Amino acid sequence: MRVSTKDRTKSHEWHKRAQRSLIEGVNSPSRGDAVYAGGPVVIDRGHGSHVWDIDGNEYIDFMMSFGALIHGHAHSKIVEVVSQTIAEGSHFAAATPAEFEAAERFCRMVPTAEAVRFTNTGSEATMLALRLARAHTGRTKFLKFEGHYHGWYDAYCLGAHGHPFDQLGLRQNPARIADSAGIPSAVLDDVILAPWNDLEALESILRHFGRELAAIITEPIMANMGCILPHDGYLDKICELAHGYGALFILDEVVTGFRYAPGGCQERFGLRPDLSTFGKALGAGFPIGAVTGPRAILERMRWGDGMVLHYGTFNGHRLTMRVIAANLDLLTGNDGAAYKHIYAVGDAAIAGLRDIFRRRQIAAIVQGFGPMFQIYFTDRDAIQDYRDYCRYADTAKYSRFVHGLMDRGIYMTPSNGLHWIISTAHTMADVNALLAATDEACVDLR
């Protein structure tokens, strides 16, 4: 049996203190009481694939900052670059060699990148991509898919959270459930909602609205309801349909970019999006976003009449740009060893988890491959879209399961809508520890 990490007295004390100055005691609801029963684990430090809370408990981290930590915590090269850079000035809000060098590496790796514009977050990147698409097409409406999260920009806050199945409406006419208060209804009038992985429904919706669309935006792998893979050929067909109606195809790779391949899922699946957005793993733990595509579209940001405005004091932040350059060198060095390692470790974890659930006769599936996966407690063979997730995934059971793992030294978010992340820092020993903890935690699920 692993050493228990149940004693989190100091975490509880700090969380109570934090609530006096922070809403819910955190700066994002995904970190607080809404997800963590009894309050969050308050993390003090991390190294490699491990983190330690303020009680001194040690965990193997499979959340990895929601995918931002592609090399784990405190990678020696990243620490070296940060130390050297910050001693010379962290940021100037001016042109620097650091941003050129990061951009050159980015454009070499991403297949569709003729140029890139850096932002500070994934949300900023998707905001900019939509603005570019609207300017380029002269249209205002766009289509997004149920369950896909593209940041907290007003126009994207529709149908991104789970709801009871009977509230979802028809597939050809999904219920329009806003994700936030404070959004004018007129903003959402320009959003067309469609079910994902359903080509027939998409074609039907496009017959009504296709000629009004500036863009169709999608994740290549649905990462806001765990890890849901696209049907074979589905993403290619979205691109084809978008172009057939004169709309742009926007691929949101904020979660998947630089994780599945050097050029992201567009390289992995052979896609040619008109615009792509990136974040998370690109920054290796530092805040970043990016928009890329052909110059014919990105040049609309060039200063002049009719330009697409995009400002930002912290755009191209010198420290972050240095980290990006080092990160991308690590990912492409040694003949792709980083990706080979991530896939080997991830696939071993997936196979081991499936074996345990089968042996324990627990109705559960593990979806995904290599760098990212999710566990669903369900008697279904697969969770194929948002509606399957809302109807068939036992999210309460998943939360109990993950809380059981956290008591056994495995750190992960109890939210079933997120995903397990493998970094270059994870090892087969970490996988073995995960499987041992899972085997024990399954006893509590019976």
PAMAR-726790 format. One line per 10 residues: number of its first residue (from 1); their letters; for each residue x, y, z of N, C-alpha, C. Coordinates in steps of 0.05 Angstrom, whole numbers. Last residue first. Layout:
<recs>
NUM) A) X:Y:Z:X:Y:Z:X:Y:Z; ...
</recs>
This chain:
<recs>
446) RLDVCAEDTA) -334:-8:-106:-352:-31:-108:-378:-27:-92; -298:31:-97:-320:37:-116:-340:15:-117; -257:15:-65:-277:33:-53:-300:39:-72; -227:-14:-100:-241:-29:-78:-263:-11:-66; -202:23:-131:-225:9:-142:-240:-6:-121; -158:38:-102:-181:56:-102:-206:43:-113; -122:-4:-114:-132:0:-86:-157:17:-86; -114:5:-168:-123:-22:-159:-135:-20:-131; -93:57:-167:-119:51:-180:-131:25:-170; -43:48:-143:-63:64:-130:-91:60:-141
436) ALLANVDAMT) -20:17:-184:-23:6:-157:-44:21:-141; -21:53:-226:-36:28:-229:-40:16:-201; 14:93:-207:-14:99:-214:-31:74:-214; 61:64:-204:49:75:-179:20:82:-184; 69:53:-258:65:31:-239:53:40:-213; 77:105:-276:55:89:-286:49:66:-267; 125:117:-251:101:133:-245:76:118:-253; 158:81:-277:154:78:-248:129:94:-239; 159:102:-327:144:77:-324:140:72:-294; 151:174:-318:166:150:-322:148:125:-320
426) HATSIIWHLG) 146:243:-338:134:219:-327:151:194:-335; 169:285:-366:181:278:-340:169:252:-328; 140:295:-410:166:282:-415:179:274:-388; 73:278:-389:94:297:-396:120:281:-401; 5:266:-397:32:254:-395:52:274:-405; -56:278:-365:-35:288:-382:-9:274:-376; -125:267:-366:-99:258:-356:-78:266:-375; -175:319:-366:-161:297:-378:-135:291:-364; -243:342:-354:-215:348:-361:-201:322:-369; -291:325:-337:-290:339:-362:-262:347:-371
416) NSPTMYIGRD) -288:305:-287:-288:285:-309:-286:299:-336; -250:332:-237:-269:338:-258:-266:319:-281; -210:323:-200:-233:305:-199:-254:312:-220; -143:326:-224:-168:340:-220:-192:320:-219; -92:293:-187:-108:296:-212:-133:312:-205; -40:258:-159:-53:284:-161:-66:287:-188; -34:205:-116:-37:212:-144:-52:238:-146; -32:187:-63:-8:199:-75:-9:204:-104; -79:170:-42:-58:150:-46:-35:161:-62; -116:209:-43:-109:199:-16:-86:178:-17
406) MLGHVFRSYK) -123:212:-97:-108:233:-84:-100:225:-56; -155:167:-106:-127:167:-116:-110:188:-102; -202:185:-83:-189:161:-72:-160:160:-81; -214:226:-119:-208:233:-91:-194:209:-76; -224:194:-163:-200:211:-163:-193:220:-135; -272:168:-146:-248:153:-154:-223:169:-152; -307:211:-140:-300:194:-117:-274:178:-122; -308:228:-194:-298:246:-173:-290:230:-148; -333:184:-218:-306:191:-226:-293:209:-204; -383:187:-195:-366:164:-189:-337:170:-196
396) ATDAYRCYDR) -400:234:-219:-398:233:-190:-380:209:-182; -403:221:-273:-383:240:-264:-379:240:-234; -413:174:-312:-420:177:-283:-398:195:-271; -437:186:-376:-413:186:-359:-422:191:-330; -486:189:-405:-476:163:-397:-452:164:-378; -503:242:-416:-523:221:-410:-511:197:-397; -460:275:-425:-480:284:-406:-499:261:-398; -432:243:-463:-420:250:-437:-441:258:-417; -468:242:-506:-460:217:-492:-449:223:-465; -466:297:-517:-491:285:-508:-486:258:-495
386) YDQIADRDTF) -413:304:-535:-423:318:-511:-448:305:-500; -391:239:-559:-397:268:-561:-407:279:-535; -377:187:-547:-371:198:-574:-376:228:-578; -352:141:-508:-365:167:-505:-357:182:-530; -361:70:-516:-347:95:-521:-364:118:-515; -390:29:-495:-364:22:-507:-348:47:-512; -422:40:-431:-420:44:-460:-392:35:-469; -425:41:-377:-428:14:-390:-427:16:-420; -377:81:-343:-401:78:-360:-402:50:-370; -333:125:-324:-348:103:-312:-375:101:-326
376) YIQFMPGFGQ) -277:142:-362:-306:146:-359:-318:121:-345; -216:175:-365:-230:151:-355:-260:159:-352; -174:200:-417:-193:203:-396:-207:177:-390; -110:225:-441:-132:206:-440:-152:213:-418; -51:240:-477:-75:250:-463:-97:229:-464; -8:218:-507:-4:241:-489:-27:249:-471; -33:156:-521:-8:170:-516:-10:193:-497; -103:165:-528:-79:151:-535:-55:169:-528; -172:154:-509:-149:170:-516:-126:152:-524; -208:128:-453:-208:138:-481:-183:155:-485
366) VIAAIQRRRF) -227:74:-418:-206:93:-419:-203:102:-448; -287:56:-382:-271:56:-406:-249:78:-403; -321:13:-336:-306:37:-342:-291:34:-368; -347:-25:-292:-356:-14:-318:-343:13:-322; -305:-72:-264:-317:-46:-261:-323:-35:-289; -277:-119:-255:-304:-120:-264:-319:-94:-258; -224:-121:-245:-241:-114:-222:-270:-114:-229; -206:-130:-297:-201:-150:-276:-219:-146:-252; -221:-82:-322:-231:-108:-332:-229:-129:-310; -192:-45:-293:-221:-43:-293:-233:-69:-303
356) IDRLGAIAAD) -139:-64:-305:-149:-64:-278:-180:-63:-277; -136:-56:-361:-133:-83:-350:-145:-84:-321; -140:-1:-365:-161:-18:-377:-160:-46:-365; -92:13:-340:-118:21:-328:-140:3:-339; -54:-8:-376:-55:-17:-349:-82:-11:-335; -65:22:-423:-68:-7:-423:-70:-18:-395; -52:74:-403:-79:68:-413:-84:38:-413; 2:69:-390:-17:76:-369:-46:68:-378; 24:58:-440:26:38:-419:6:44:-397; 12:105:-467:-1:81:-477:1:59:-456
346) GVAYIHKYAA) 46:141:-438:17:144:-439:3:118:-447; 98:120:-450:88:122:-422:58:124:-421; 99:125:-506:104:99:-493:92:99:-465; 89:180:-514:70:160:-525:74:134:-511; 134:203:-489:107:210:-480:87:189:-490; 176:181:-521:174:176:-492:145:180:-482; 166:203:-571:167:174:-568:164:166:-538; 172:257:-558:146:247:-566:145:216:-564; 228:259:-546:207:268:-527:180:256:-533; 255:243:-591:255:225:-568:233:233:-548
336) GDNGTLLDLN) 264:267:-641:237:263:-632:234:246:-607; 321:269:-646:305:253:-665:277:247:-654; 340:306:-609:345:278:-605:326:260:-621; 288:358:-608:316:347:-607:317:317:-604; 238:378:-605:247:369:-631:274:356:-630; 231:392:-551:212:374:-564:222:363:-590; 274:427:-542:272:402:-527:253:382:-541; 259:469:-575:284:455:-581:284:428:-566; 213:486:-550:210:474:-576:236:459:-585; 236:506:-501:216:484:-501:215:470:-528
326) AAIVRMTLRH) 267:548:-519:280:525:-506:262:501:-506; 227:581:-540:249:572:-557:262:547:-545; 196:590:-493:185:576:-517:207:565:-535; 232:619:-461:223:593:-453:212:577:-476; 235:665:-491:259:649:-487:252:621:-479; 182:683:-487:193:676:-513:218:659:-511; 179:694:-432:163:672:-443:174:664:-470; 213:739:-430:219:715:-414:204:691:-426; 187:775:-465:214:766:-470:220:740:-455; 124:769:-493:138:773:-468:166:760:-470
316) GNFTGYHLVM) 88:775:-535:116:771:-541:134:776:-517; 46:819:-499:50:802:-523:79:800:-528; 37:855:-458:54:832:-452:56:812:-476; 5:894:-481:31:902:-469:49:878:-465; -28:890:-540:-22:875:-516:5:882:-505; -76:891:-596:-55:903:-578:-49:883:-556; -102:887:-655:-93:868:-634:-70:881:-619; -151:900:-703:-136:910:-681:-128:887:-662; -146:895:-770:-156:880:-747:-139:887:-723; -156:954:-811:-139:934:-798:-155:919:-777
306) GDGWRMRELI) -178:996:-838:-191:971:-840:-176:948:-827; -116:1028:-850:-145:1030:-851:-157:1002:-853; -62:1000:-809:-73:1015:-831:-104:1016:-830; -17:949:-792:-28:975:-786:-38:990:-811; -37:882:-800:-18:903:-806:-31:930:-803; -75:844:-794:-68:858:-770:-47:880:-775; -79:820:-842:-100:839:-836:-95:853:-810; -41:781:-845:-33:808:-853:-55:829:-848; -68:734:-835:-55:747:-813:-46:776:-820; -87:722:-888:-106:727:-866:-92:743:-844
296) ARPGTVAGIP) -41:716:-918:-64:731:-930:-85:738:-909; -8:683:-890:-4:712:-889:-28:728:-899; -43:629:-857:-31:642:-881:-28:672:-877; -30:619:-787:-44:613:-811:-30:626:-835; -41:627:-715:-25:623:-739:-42:616:-763; -36:652:-651:-54:648:-674:-36:646:-698; -26:634:-583:-15:640:-609:-37:635:-630; -8:646:-514:-27:638:-534:-15:645:-561; 14:635:-447:19:640:-475:-5:632:-491; 48:632:-385:24:639:-400:30:647:-428
286) FGAGLAKGFT) 89:573:-376:86:602:-376:62:609:-393; 91:519:-383:85:528:-356:83:558:-354; 104:515:-438:118:498:-418:115:509:-389; 78:541:-479:93:557:-459:107:542:-438; 54:500:-508:73:518:-522:90:533:-502; 16:476:-475:43:463:-478:63:481:-492; -23:531:-476:-15:510:-457:13:499:-462; -33:545:-545:-29:555:-518:-16:533:-501; -62:564:-609:-45:547:-591:-43:560:-564; -103:559:-667:-96:572:-642:-81:553:-624
276) SLDPRLGFRE) -105:571:-737:-102:553:-715:-94:569:-690; -140:578:-799:-128:590:-775:-126:569:-753; -150:539:-837:-144:567:-845:-131:583:-823; -120:473:-832:-138:494:-824:-130:521:-835; -109:419:-856:-100:444:-866:-120:466:-858; -86:356:-827:-106:376:-832:-93:402:-842; -64:306:-810:-61:315:-838:-81:337:-845; -63:289:-758:-86:281:-774:-85:291:-803; -13:309:-740:-21:282:-734:-43:272:-753; -16:363:-755:4:346:-767:-4:317:-764
266) QCGGPAYRFG) -58:379:-724:-60:383:-753:-39:367:-768; -42:368:-673:-60:349:-685:-63:354:-715; 28:390:-676:2:387:-664:-16:367:-678; 79:387:-696:60:406:-708:32:403:-699; 100:347:-664:113:373:-665:95:395:-677; 43:318:-631:64:317:-652:77:345:-652; 12:325:-587:9:300:-602:30:296:-624; 30:374:-567:27:351:-549:27:325:-565; 28:418:-598:55:410:-589:53:386:-570; -41:426:-583:-17:435:-597:9:428:-583
256) TVVEDLIFLA) -85:413:-552:-71:391:-566:-45:400:-579; -105:461:-528:-99:437:-512:-81:417:-526; -106:495:-572:-96:505:-547:-89:481:-528; -123:488:-624:-103:469:-613:-91:479:-587; -176:495:-661:-167:504:-635:-149:483:-623; -180:514:-726:-173:491:-709:-162:501:-683; -227:540:-769:-209:546:-747:-205:521:-729; -241:552:-833:-239:529:-815:-218:536:-794; -285:602:-860:-258:592:-852:-261:568:-833; -335:596:-912:-326:602:-885:-298:591:-880
246) GYGHALECIK) -359:581:-959:-344:606:-959:-335:614:-931; -381:532:-961:-399:554:-955:-384:581:-952; -337:501:-971:-359:500:-990:-379:522:-986; -307:508:-925:-298:521:-950:-320:521:-971; -337:476:-891:-333:504:-885:-326:519:-911; -332:425:-915:-358:438:-913:-355:468:-908; -277:416:-908:-289:416:-935:-316:431:-935; -273:416:-851:-258:435:-868:-270:438:-896; -306:372:-840:-313:399:-829:-299:420:-846; -276:331:-864:-303:339:-875:-312:366:-865
236) DLYGDHPLIC) -232:328:-831:-229:335:-860:-255:345:-872; -258:310:-785:-246:337:-786:-241:346:-814; -275:258:-801:-294:278:-793:-282:307:-795; -241:216:-812:-249:233:-834:-267:257:-826; -266:179:-758:-248:179:-781:-258:197:-803; -288:221:-705:-292:198:-723:-273:201:-747; -244:246:-654:-262:250:-677:-265:224:-693; -247:228:-584:-233:228:-609:-253:233:-632; -247:259:-524:-265:246:-543:-253:250:-571; -235:266:-461:-218:261:-485:-235:245:-505
226) GMNAMIPETI) -269:311:-427:-250:289:-423:-231:287:-446; -294:353:-450:-311:332:-439:-294:307:-435; -256:383:-472:-271:395:-450:-292:376:-438; -233:361:-516:-218:360:-491:-232:372:-468; -237:328:-574:-254:342:-555:-244:339:-527; -189:343:-619:-197:323:-600:-213:338:-579; -191:392:-647:-186:367:-662:-193:342:-645; -244:438:-635:-220:424:-625:-216:400:-642; -268:486:-683:-269:460:-670:-243:453:-657; -308:533:-718:-285:528:-700:-289:501:-685
216) IAALERGFHR) -322:561:-779:-328:538:-761:-304:533:-744; -337:629:-797:-319:607:-791:-334:584:-777; -376:662:-816:-349:670:-820:-330:647:-816; -438:643:-846:-416:638:-827:-390:650:-835; -480:645:-880:-477:668:-861:-452:665:-844; -483:598:-907:-475:622:-923:-472:647:-905; -503:561:-867:-475:560:-878:-466:586:-891; -554:555:-846:-538:577:-837:-510:580:-851; -580:511:-870:-595:534:-862:-578:559:-857; -540:475:-881:-559:482:-903:-575:506:-896
206) LISELAELDN) -517:468:-831:-504:485:-851:-522:492:-874; -553:432:-808:-550:459:-797:-538:478:-817; -542:387:-841:-569:398:-839:-568:427:-829; -488:377:-830:-496:384:-858:-524:397:-858; -492:364:-775:-477:387:-784:-485:396:-812; -522:316:-777:-533:340:-764:-518:365:-772; -485:284:-805:-512:289:-816:-524:314:-803; -440:282:-772:-438:295:-798:-466:302:-809; -423:287:-711:-448:280:-724:-449:295:-751; -383:306:-680:-381:279:-689:-406:269:-702
196) WPALIVDDLV) -424:352:-642:-399:343:-653:-400:314:-661; -481:393:-656:-469:370:-642:-444:361:-657; -477:465:-658:-481:439:-671:-470:417:-654; -498:533:-661:-489:510:-644:-496:484:-659; -478:596:-679:-493:573:-688:-481:549:-673; -480:661:-656:-468:635:-652:-487:613:-661; -503:710:-656:-485:704:-678:-472:677:-676; -530:713:-609:-546:711:-633:-529:704:-657; -496:725:-568:-500:696:-575:-517:692:-599; -503:780:-566:-476:769:-572:-479:740:-582
186) ASPIGASDAI) -555:787:-548:-548:794:-576:-521:783:-584; -553:776:-494:-565:756:-512:-558:761:-541; -494:792:-460:-518:801:-474:-528:780:-494; -475:760:-402:-470:761:-431:-495:770:-445; -485:753:-348:-471:777:-356:-465:779:-386; -471:684:-334:-488:708:-332:-471:731:-342; -450:630:-376:-444:651:-357:-467:672:-357; -463:595:-415:-445:585:-394:-440:606:-373; -529:586:-442:-505:603:-437:-489:593:-414; -556:541:-482:-552:545:-454:-526:561:-450
176) RAPNQRLGLQ) -596:525:-527:-576:546:-526:-573:555:-497; -605:459:-551:-613:480:-532:-590:500:-529; -598:445:-622:-590:443:-594:-600:466:-577; -624:419:-670:-631:445:-659:-624:445:-629; -609:369:-683:-609:389:-705:-616:417:-695; -616:345:-633:-590:346:-645:-588:367:-667; -658:381:-586:-654:363:-609:-626:366:-620; -641:390:-515:-655:396:-540:-649:375:-562; -619:384:-465:-601:390:-487:-615:396:-513; -644:367:-419:-644:396:-424:-630:404:-450
166) DFPHGHAGLC) -637:314:-412:-663:322:-421:-665:353:-425; -585:310:-391:-590:303:-419:-617:314:-429; -559:363:-352:-576:339:-354:-585:335:-383; -495:387:-377:-522:392:-366:-538:366:-367; -429:414:-380:-447:392:-379:-474:400:-367; -411:471:-420:-413:457:-395:-433:434:-396; -417:498:-468:-391:486:-462:-391:470:-436; -460:528:-489:-460:499:-492:-434:486:-486; -424:586:-496:-450:574:-503:-446:544:-506; -382:627:-499:-394:616:-475:-422:606:-479
156) YADYWGHYHG) -361:654:-541:-355:625:-540:-370:611:-517; -373:707:-534:-385:693:-557:-381:663:-556; -341:722:-488:-371:721:-488:-382:703:-510; -286:681:-470:-296:703:-486:-327:700:-490; -262:638:-446:-285:650:-433:-294:676:-445; -247:582:-490:-240:604:-473:-265:618:-463; -272:542:-518:-253:559:-532:-245:584:-516; -296:478:-511:-289:502:-496:-267:517:-511; -351:439:-532:-324:450:-538:-320:476:-523; -404:426:-524:-383:415:-506:-355:424:-511
146) EFKLFKTRGT) -424:434:-591:-431:429:-563:-408:416:-548; -384:477:-632:-396:451:-626:-403:449:-596; -398:536:-671:-383:521:-652:-398:496:-645; -398:581:-725:-409:556:-714:-389:543:-695; -414:651:-731:-395:628:-732:-408:604:-719; -429:714:-763:-437:689:-749:-414:668:-750; -408:755:-795:-406:757:-766:-413:730:-751; -367:768:-853:-390:757:-840:-387:758:-810; -321:781:-880:-342:801:-879:-368:791:-867; -277:748:-880:-300:739:-895:-322:761:-897
136) HARALRLALM) -239:776:-849:-231:764:-875:-255:757:-892; -265:791:-803:-255:812:-820:-249:800:-848; -277:740:-782:-298:759:-789:-289:781:-808; -225:721:-774:-243:707:-792:-266:725:-800; -205:757:-736:-193:755:-762:-211:742:-782; -239:744:-693:-239:772:-704:-227:772:-732; -224:691:-683:-252:698:-692:-253:726:-705; -171:699:-667:-177:682:-691:-205:688:-701; -178:728:-620:-165:741:-643:-171:725:-669; -202:689:-587:-215:715:-592:-204:728:-618
126) TAESGTNTFR) -162:651:-586:-187:645:-600:-203:670:-605; -123:681:-557:-117:671:-584:-143:664:-599; -146:691:-508:-139:713:-525:-135:704:-554; -148:637:-489:-173:653:-494:-168:676:-512; -94:625:-483:-110:612:-504:-136:626:-510; -56:685:-472:-71:662:-463:-85:649:-488; -26:724:-498:-18:716:-471:-33:692:-460; -2:716:-566:-19:728:-546:-10:718:-518; 34:722:-626:32:712:-599:13:729:-582; 23:703:-691:20:726:-673:16:714:-645
116) VAEATPVMRC) 60:679:-747:47:674:-722:44:701:-707; 60:652:-814:67:673:-795:52:666:-769; 49:605:-836:65:623:-852:75:646:-835; 35:544:-813:44:570:-802:61:585:-821; 18:493:-822:3:515:-835:13:543:-828; 53:459:-791:52:457:-820:38:481:-834; 98:480:-743:70:479:-749:65:480:-779; 155:486:-743:142:462:-732:113:459:-741; 170:535:-763:183:510:-774:167:485:-766; 142:569:-731:134:567:-759:147:543:-773
106) FREAAEFEAP) 170:563:-682:141:557:-685:134:551:-714; 220:583:-696:217:555:-688:189:546:-691; 206:637:-706:219:621:-727:216:591:-720; 186:654:-656:168:652:-679:180:635:-702; 232:652:-624:209:635:-617:191:632:-642; 262:691:-651:272:664:-648:250:644:-641; 231:737:-644:237:728:-671:245:698:-670; 231:743:-589:206:737:-602:210:727:-631; 286:752:-578:273:729:-566:247:722:-581; 301:800:-599:309:776:-613:294:752:-603
96) TAAAFHSGEA) 245:846:-594:269:832:-583:276:808:-600; 209:906:-590:219:884:-607:244:872:-595; 178:915:-526:191:925:-549:200:901:-566; 167:905:-472:146:915:-490:157:928:-515; 206:881:-442:211:909:-450:187:922:-465; 221:836:-389:203:845:-410:208:874:-416; 263:820:-355:242:801:-362:226:809:-386; 331:826:-354:306:840:-359:285:822:-369; 372:793:-341:377:814:-361:353:831:-367; 352:756:-307:374:772:-297:381:796:-316
86) ITQSVVEVIK) 317:728:-338:305:748:-319:327:766:-308; 352:694:-367:336:715:-380:327:737:-361; 374:658:-330:391:675:-346:376:699:-358; 328:634:-309:347:648:-291:364:667:-307; 304:612:-355:290:632:-339:309:648:-322; 343:574:-370:336:596:-388:322:619:-372; 344:540:-324:368:554:-333:362:578:-350; 292:520:-324:301:536:-301:326:552:-309; 293:493:-373:274:515:-370:283:533:-346; 330:453:-360:335:472:-382:318:497:-380
76) SHAHGHILAG) 306:425:-318:332:439:-314:337:459:-335; 238:436:-301:258:423:-319:283:439:-319; 196:446:-264:224:454:-259:244:439:-276; 152:393:-280:158:416:-263:188:420:-262; 140:374:-349:138:371:-320:146:396:-306; 139:389:-401:164:377:-391:163:373:-361; 89:410:-408:97:388:-426:122:374:-416; 46:437:-374:73:429:-366:82:405:-383; -7:446:-390:13:466:-396:42:457:-392; -46:410:-374:-32:405:-399:-10:425:-407
66) FSMMFDIYEN) -65:427:-325:-84:424:-347:-70:422:-374; -18:421:-294:-28:448:-300:-47:447:-325; -15:363:-290:5:379:-304:-6:406:-313; -42:318:-274:-57:340:-285:-40:359:-300; -11:281:-250:-21:274:-277:-40:295:-288; 40:277:-206:21:296:-218:14:287:-246; 46:242:-148:53:242:-177:31:258:-191; 59:275:-85:41:263:-105:55:261:-132; 71:281:-16:82:279:-43:63:264:-61; 58:326:37:51:302:22:61:303:-6
56) GDIDWVHSGH) 68:373:64:90:356:59:84:330:44; 27:408:67:30:389:90:54:370:87; 28:433:20:40:447:42:40:431:68; 48:381:-28:30:401:-17:42:414:8; 89:371:-84:86:368:-55:67:389:-46; 93:332:-145:87:356:-131:85:350:-101; 130:303:-200:119:302:-173:114:330:-163; 158:299:-246:130:291:-248:117:292:-221; 200:353:-233:195:330:-250:166:324:-252; 173:383:-176:198:376:-191:193:351:-207
46) GRDIVVPGGA) 140:435:-139:140:412:-157:168:408:-169; 105:461:-81:127:460:-99:124:435:-117; 53:466:-57:75:483:-48:98:484:-68; -17:466:-65:9:456:-74:31:476:-67; -70:445:-31:-54:470:-35:-26:461:-40; -126:414:-54:-99:408:-45:-83:433:-51; -189:448:-39:-167:439:-56:-143:430:-41; -248:421:-5:-228:442:-11:-204:430:-26; -286:383:0:-271:390:24:-250:411:19; -275:362:-65:-291:358:-41:-275:365:-17
36) YVADGRSPSN) -263:403:-118:-249:387:-97:-266:386:-72; -299:433:-148:-288:408:-159:-276:390:-137; -317:475:-119:-335:465:-140:-325:438:-151; -275:491:-87:-294:473:-76:-313:461:-97; -224:500:-140:-236:504:-114:-256:483:-106; -206:501:-191:-187:495:-171:-199:493:-143; -244:520:-226:-235:492:-230:-215:483:-209; -250:574:-216:-267:555:-202:-259:526:-205; -192:610:-202:-207:597:-223:-224:576:-210; -166:628:-157:-169:647:-180:-182:635:-204
26) VGEILSRQAR) -193:617:-90:-177:610:-114:-181:631:-135; -231:625:-52:-204:619:-43:-185:612:-66; -279:643:-70:-276:614:-68:-248:606:-59; -244:701:-82:-270:688:-85:-266:658:-87; -196:719:-32:-202:709:-59:-229:696:-60; -195:733:22:-186:753:2:-190:744:-27; -217:692:51:-221:719:61:-213:741:41; -200:646:28:-227:654:22:-234:682:33; -150:636:50:-152:647:23:-179:658:17; -163:611:99:-151:637:99:-154:651:72
16) KHWEHSKTRD) -183:562:80:-200:580:95:-190:608:95; -136:544:56:-159:549:39:-179:567:54; -103:536:100:-96:557:80:-120:564:63; -130:494:125:-126:519:139:-120:542:119; -127:453:86:-153:463:95:-151:490:108; -71:447:84:-86:455:60:-113:467:67; -61:429:135:-52:455:128:-66:465:103; -85:377:132:-94:397:152:-86:425:143; -87:330:103:-82:355:90:-92:378:107; -77:265:103:-75:287:122:-67:313:107
6) KTSVRM) -75:229:61:-101:239:70:-99:263:88; -37:200:36:-35:229:34:-61:243:43; -4:141:55:-28:157:54:-22:186:52; 40:104:14:37:121:37:12:139:34; 10:45:-16:25:70:-17:21:86:9; 17:-24:0:0:0:0:18:25:0
</recs>
